[in-house]
Amino acid sequence: MYDSLNPWLNRVAAEQNPPASPWENILGRARVGATMVNMGFKVTTAIVQPLGYLQSIEILGTKYARRGMAEFLKNPKQIWEQVKEWSPELESRRTQFDRDVKDAVDKLGNDGWTPEVMQTAFVMTGMLDMFVAVPTFYGGYLKSMETLDPGNHEAAVAYAESAVRMSQSAGGSKDLALIQGGPESRRMFTMFYSYFSVLYNLFRRSGGMLAQKGVSDLPRFAGSMALLWVLPAVFGELFAQRGPEDDEEELPWLLEQIARYPFASVVGVRDVAGGVASYLTQGRMFYDISPVVSAFEATISSLGGAVQAAGGEPMSRAALKATVEAAGYWGKLPSRQMWITGEALYDWMMGYDVTPKDLLFPRPR
């Protein structure tokens, strides 16, 4: 732990270091673009945020997690104003709940296309994250005031802030695991890892408690794994409308989601596990080492579509999609949600069956 302090302090101090080379600058632009494409105005990203409260239950316990949420739901505006007054850290969280979102917002503020508009791309996700973070804070505050250090307001605020940090991801330099820092050529391999970095810590914490207490702790450990592993693995996909397409696929789909989920908490392993799962379920190996790579793949595919169109052939829908996404990656635009909604509107105008859900969520291939 002591050896980690200097690298951590250096990263905090050098948070705004400029890219060291033109290649780093290109990778940085592609990473911001990938964040906009995959998270900007993205309904599937926003809708799963409330599941983060399962991790709050792990830290606070059922009683105070329930009380924190109940008090928040009674009067969310009043609780939010109170929490803002007590904790500047929570107030600044709306654009710092994820490392890649924070980096994107910072860079969009400097050189993005219409930055005032594009910074709103993460507001929906940020607000739903606050729906988790604020009740977590308030539940932690109540727990400290009533049981840990009764009547000590400052200690309660400190405990509440630590409960949020331990249960929810954040994008500030002080909040990142060591593996999430470094230059762009390193950060590209840990994109969208903030949530799973916290999950890894919680897995280790729960396993350590089991090792310390022994067999008598197995019931608590089983409940912990249900909160941290089984429930988010299944309901995260269902909320995002990525469930099985027919009844025969339900059990294999369920087992696949549960088997894959914990591997997402380890950088490198998560990519291999995803590739193996795609081979077992689809018969083809899809190995996506970083979303940054998709920026270059989309660019190459769009160029192929342009050559196709120049030769007098109609551009395929796949090539058109690649062109739209390439524009999103390099223009820092939320092109994936634009494509989902635009494609559904086009198909509706052409007379195909389209449901309201298709305007928001990707359709099966």
C-alpha positions, 0 to 999 in steps of 0.5 A, a space after each residue: 500500500 505504501 508503494 502505491 502512494 507515490 504513483 497515485 500522487 503523481 497521477 493526481 498532480 499530472 491529471 491534465 498532462 497533454 499527450 506526449 506524441 501525435 499518436 497519443 493525441 490520435 488515440 485520445 481523440 478516438 477514446 473520447 469518440 468511443 465514449 460518445 458513441 457508446 455512452 452518449 444519450 445511450 438509453 441502454 447505458 443509462 437504464 442499468 445505473 440503478 442496479 448499482 444500488 445492489 453494491 450499496 446494499 453490500 456496503 451499508 447492509 439491508 437496513 440502512 440501504 433501505 432507509 437511505 432510499 426510502 428517505 430519498 424517495 419521500 423528498 428527493 429535492 430536500 435530501 439532494 440539497 442537504 447532501 450537496 451542502 454536506 458534501 462537495 464531493 457528491 455535488 461534483 459527481 454528475 460528470 465524474 461517475 466514470 473515468 471515460 465520461 469525465 475525460 470526455 467532458 473535460 475534452 469536449 469543453 475544450 475542443 469538442 463540436 458544440 461542447 455546450 450541447 454535447 456535454 449534455 450527452 451524459 446527463 441522463 446517465 449521470 442523473 440516474 447515477 445520482 439516484 444511486 449515489 445520493 441514497 447511498 450517502 444518506 443511508 451511510 450518514 444515518 448508519 454512522 449517526 445511529 450506530 458507528 459514532 452517534 451524534 458526530 456529524 463530521 464523522 457521519 459525513 466522512 463515513 457516508 462519502 466513503 460508502 459511496 466511494 467503496 460501492 460506486 465508481 468515480 472518474 477523478 484521479 484520486 478514485 482510479 485504480 493504478 491500472 486505469 492511469 497512464 498515457 492514452 496507449 494504456 488507458 485505451 485498454 481499460 475503457 468502461 472499467 470504472 464500475 468493474 474496478 469497484 466490483 473487483 474490490 467488493 469481490 475481494 472484500 467479500 472473499 476476505 471476510 469469508 476467509 477470515 470467518 470461515 464456514 460460518 460466514 457462508 450464508 453472508 457470502 452467498 447473499 453477497 454473491 447474489 447482490 454483486 454477481 448473479 442479480 446484476 449479471 442477469 438484470 443488467 442484460 434484461 434492463 438493456 433489452 438484451 435477453 434471450 430471443 426465445 424460450 429455448 435459449 433462456 437457460 443457456 443465456 442465463 448460464 452464459 451471463 452468470 459465467 461471464 460476469 465476474 471475469 469483467 472485473 479483471 482487465 485483459 481476462 474480461 476480453 478473453 472471456 468475451 471472445 470465448 463466450 462469443 465462440 461458444 454461443 455464436 461459433 465465431 470469435 469476437 475479440 475486442 481488445 478496446 473500443 478504440 480499435 472500433 474507431 479504426 475498424 468503422 473508418 475502414 468499413 466506411 471507406 469500403 462503402 464509399 468505394 462501393 458507392 463510387 462504383 455505382 453499387 448501392 451502399 449496404 446498410 452495414 456500410 452506412 452504419 459504419 460510416 455513421 459510427 466513424 463520424 461519431 468516433 472522430 467527430 465526438 458524436 453520439 452516433 450509436 443512439 442516433 443510428 438506433 433511433 434513425 434506423 427504426 424511424 426509416 424502417 417505420 417510414 418504409 412500412 416495416 413493423 417497428 415498435 416504440 421500443 425499437 426507437 430506444 434499444 437495438 433490435 436483434 440482428 
